[in-house]
Amino acid sequence: MADEFDRKYLPDAIQTTFAVSLGAAYKGVNAMLNPMESVPQLITDMKSLVELPEDGGSSPQDIAQAIAGNFMAKGAEMMQSFKKAGERFTEDKK
């Protein structure tokens, strides 16, 4: 059963990993080529990581949970955008 699982899902995992890596590299190079556009976006993204919700608690645990949630949401958003960029990059080159 483990062999079936590995054979079925491993190629998809490798393809997804390759698309995310390629997309991250592609976006990184584009950010270096256009620093006047990418620096303000980077600053906005960094601010969004430490913003706290207005209805959140003020205890250290609530603050830590809010910041961790921001990091998880932003990380998932970045991975999705990297994956889309990597898939578009490979499709454009076909």
Secondary structure as UniProt FT lines:
FT   HELIX           2..33
FT   HELIX           35..50
FT   TURN            54..55
FT   HELIX           60..92
//
